[in-house]
Amino acid sequence: MTSGAWSNSIPGIGTYFVGIDVAPGRYRCEDGKGGWWVRFTGPGGGEPVGSWPLPAGPTEIVIAPTDFAFETHVTTYWRRVANADPEDGSPHELRPVADPTLRAELDTLVARRRPLVWLAPLTVLAIGLLGAPVLGSLWLMGLAMMAILVALGSPSVSLDLQRARELARRRDRYLTPEDFDGDARELLGRVQAAVDTVRDSEVNREGLLDSVDNAVTLPRQEWEIAQVLARQSRLRIEQDEAGSPSLPEVSAALRPFREKLDLSVRAVTRRIEALERYAERTRAADEALRAHRRLEALQARAHEYDDLLADTVRDDLALPAIERLTEQSDELVRTLRSRLAEAAEAGGELPPSTPGDPAP
């Protein structure tokens, strides 16, 4: 399918995998006149829900974390205006998790096919030219119009189908919520909540966490943890299917396997906790940054306070007041730097990513 961007925008035309090409959330299109969209809400792309034609002017759409794909055909683009986090306090909904290298691989395969899809309209036009001497100009005009229609629709549809086929061949390179049991879902929800907190933070968007490459680190951490959780889910299911643990013989036989599984769960939980510490310190740095900006705005108006004091009391009262404001600003700057350093340190505590091998 057409390549999207894991950012705050979606191009106007194409089909995009949720969690692979685009992030879930609320998106806004400034002018959707005459366009349409389809959300594939079911597993594997079933249960489509759409709207056509869209009215003139702005329109909004919510792409859920559980959606499989989003297809759009508008003349502008979609801009993300809100995260997908539920507002009613319900648990964090899981989104699909993909190998971070999968998107680039699919894009390369589809790009190689792109020149070939234009052969269809050219073939139609060539037939029209060959038949024109015999069948007349009306034949040529009719096939020319058909070639235009094919050129408008065929490339997009063909590339979408090609991307979908290539994705289906790489089922081991992405995981959906259905690949996890209850325990693993809870842990993966914590991972994705922490990743979203860091990725959407102001200090991250403005590059203040420059010692940690979050654009590379966070997707790799999420993918490696998800692989481990999916394997743990499969092993728990196999243990449950092995027999009733109430039988002494079955319980004794399963005990070594359960102990190893418990060790793996504790290890990956420690990794998740490190990610959550990073998210918490990033959140604290965000609070310090916002407070610092509010104080900067206040300090920019310090002359107004100086003038006010000069007009109402002795001039020598103004100087200590302004100096106190400056001291507070300096202290807040030191606090912001300290919290940014703590966040970067927490990011450095994350286990190193190992492309190709899942975490233990």
N, C-alpha and C positions, 0 to 999 in steps of 0.2 A: 504494500500500500504506500501511498505517498508519504514521504518522510515528514514528520512533524518536528517540533523542537521542545525538549523538556525545559520549558521556560514559562514565561507569563503570557504567551501568545500562541495562537493556532492559525496557520494560513487558511484562507477562505475556501479552498477547494481541495478535497482529498478525503481519505479515510485513515484514521489514526488509532493505534492500539493504546488503550488506557493503561498507564503504568509503564509503557515501553516508549511510546511516542509522545504522549501528553500526560500532564499531571491532572488528577481529578480536581474539581473545584467549580466555582461559579464563573462563567465567562459571559462577556458582553460584546455584542457586535453593534457598531454604531449605525449601520444601515443594512438591513437584511432584505430589502425590497425584492420580491420575486424569487428569493432563494429558498433553500430548504435545508433541513438537518435530520439525521437519524441517529439515535442512540441504540446500540445493540446491547441490551441489558442482560441477556441470558448468557449462561456459560457457552463458550465457543462461538458466540455471535448470534445466538438465537434471541427471540423475543424483541424484535425491533420496535422502537417507539419514535415517531417522527412528527414533523410539522411542515406543511407545505400548502400554499406559498406563504412566505413570511411577509408581514406588513412592512410598509415603509417606515423608516426610523429605527431607533435602537431596539434591540431585542436581547434577551438573556437566556442562558441555558445552564443547567446544573449537570455536570458530568460526575456521576457517582464513582467512588473507588471500586465498586463491584461491577461497573460496566465493562464490557469486553472491548468495544470499539466505538468511535464517534465518526460519523460521515457528515461532511458539510459541503455546501455549494452556495457560497455567497460572494459578492463582488469585493468585499473588504476583507477583514480578518477578525478573529475573536481574541479578546484580551481578558486575562484572568483577573477578576476583581475581588475574589474571596477564596479562601481555602475550602476544602471539602469537609473540614471538621464539623461534626454535628453540633447544633446550637442547643439541643435539648438535654445535654449532659449524658447522652447515650455513649456506649463504648466506641472507641476509634474503629471505624470500618476498615477492613483490610483491602489493600489493592494488590494487583498482580506484581510479582517481582521478577525481573529479567536480568540475565547476564549483561553487565554494562556494555560489553562489546557487541551485543546482538544487533542493536540498531544500526551501527556503522556497517556491519556485515550485510544486513538486509539492504541498506541504502546502496551499497556497492553493487550488489547483484541486480537490483532494479535499474540502476543507472546504466548498466551494460545493455539492458534490454530496451532502454528508452528509444534509441534510434530505430529499432525494428518496428515499434508500434506505429510509426508514421508510414510504413509501407502500405497499410490498409487504405487510407485515403488516396495515396498516390496510385495504387492499383486501380481503384475505382475511376480516377481521373484518366488514367491511361486507356482503360476500356472505352471511356467516352470519346477520347480522341480517335481511337481506331474505328469506332462505329459511326462517327460523325459523317464521313463521306457517303455512307450508305443510308443511314437513318435520319440524317438531317440535323439542323442546329438545335431543334427542340430536344432531341436525344442528348446532345452534348450539354445543354443547359440543365436538363434534369439530373444527369449524372454529376455535373459540377456541384449542384446543390446537395446531392447526396454525399459527395466527397467532403463538403464543408461540415455536414452533420457528423459524419464519421470522424473527421479530424477533431471536432469539438468533444466528442464523447469517447471514442475508442481508446485514445492514449491513457486517459485517467482510469477507465474501467479495467483495461488490460494490465496496467501497472499495479492496480489494487489487487487484482486476482493473482498476479505473479507474487506480490509480497505476501499475500495470505498463504499461497502454496509453500513458499520458502519458510514461512513461520511454522507451518504444520510439520515440516520436515525436521524442525529443530525443537521439538516438544521438550527435550531435556534441558533447554536453555532458558526456560522461564517456568514459573510456578504460579498457580492460581490459589485463591483461598480454599478451594476444595482439596488441595494437596496436604492440608494440615488438620490435625485433630484439635480437640478443644484446648489442651495444654499448650500446644504449639501456637495456636491462634492467639492466645493471650500474650505469649512472649513476642510474637511477631508484631502484634499491635503496639507493644511497648517500643519495639525497634522503630517502627514507622512513625510513631508519635515523636520520638526523639529526633529522628532524621528530619522530619518536617519542621520541628522547632528550630534546629540549626540552620537548615536551608532557607527558611523564610525570615530569619532574624535580620534586623537592620544592620548589625555589625558584619554579618556575612555578606549581605547584598552590597555593602559599601566597601568590601575588601579589607576590613579592619582585622580579620582573622587571617592575616597573610601568611602565617607560619603553618597553616593547615590548608591543603588543597581540597576543600570540601566537595567541589564539583567532581573530583575523582574518588576521594576517600569514602564519602557517604554512600554512593551507589554500590561500591565494591563491598563495604561492610554489610549493607543490607542484603546483598545477594549471597554472600558467604554464610551469614547467619541463617538466612532462609533455607539454604541447602541443608544445613545441619538439622534445622527444625523439621524439615520434610522427612529426612531420614529417620529421625527419632519418632515421628508420627507413624511411619511404616512399621518400625520395630515394635512399637506399643500395640499396634493392631495385630501383628503376628503373635505377640505374646498372649493377647486376649483370645485369639483363635486357637491357641495351643491347648486349651482346656481349662477346667475350673481350678483356680488356685486353692480351693478348699481341700482338694485331694493332696495328701502329704507328698506323694511321689511327684506330682506335677509341680507343686510349690518348691520342692527341693531342686528339681531339675531347672526351674526357671530362675531360681535365686541368683546364680552367678550372672545371668544375662540382665536381670533387673538391676543388679548392683552396678554393672558397667554402664547401663543406660542412665542410671541416676548420676553417675560421675560425669557423663557427657552433658546431662542437663545442667548440672551445677557449673560446669566449665563454661557453657555457652551463656548461662545466666550472668556469670561474672563479666563476660564480654558485653552483654546488654547493659549491665549496671554501669560499666565504664562509659558507654555511649550516652546513657541517661545523665551521668555526671557532666559530661561535655555539654549536653543540651541545657542542663540547669545553669551552668556557669555562663553559657551563651545568653540565656534569658536574663541573668543578672547583669551582664554587660550591656544588654539592650536597655534595661532600666536606667543604668548609669548614663548611657549615651543620651537617652531622652531627657533625663534630669539636667545633664550638662547643656543641652541645647536650649532648654527652657531658661536656664540661668544666663546663658550667652545672650538670649533675646532680652532678658531683663537688664543685663549689664550694658547692652547697647543703648538703653534708655536711661543710663545712670545720670546723664547730664540733666534730665528732667527732675530727678530727685535733688540734685545739687541746686538747681534753680529754685525748686520749691523751698528747700531749707534756707537758702539765701534770702528768700522773700519773707519768710515767716519767723525765723529765729536767727541767732548770731551765725555769721559765716563759718566760724571755727567748728560748729557742730556738723557741717557738711562733710568735712574731710574724714573724720573717723567712720562715718556711715559708709562712705564710698570705699574706704580701705577694707572695712569688714566684708563688703560685697565682693571685692577682689580676692580676699583671702578665701572666702567660701568657694569662689570659682576655681581658684588654684587647687583647693582641697578636692573638689569634685573631679577635676582633671586627673589628679593622682589616683582617685578611686576608680575612675574609668580605665586608666592604664593598668591598674592592678587587676581589675576584673577581666580585662582583655587578656592579660598574661595568664590568669588562672584558666580561662577558657581554652587558650592555646595549649596550656599544659595538659588539660584534661583531654584535648584532642590527641595530644602526643601519647597518652596512655592507651589509646586504642591499639589492639593487636595489629601488626602489619598485614596488609592484604597480600594474598598469595594467589594471583591469577592462575587458574587451572586446577587448583586443589582447594576443596572446601575446608573451612576451619575445623579443628578437632572437636 
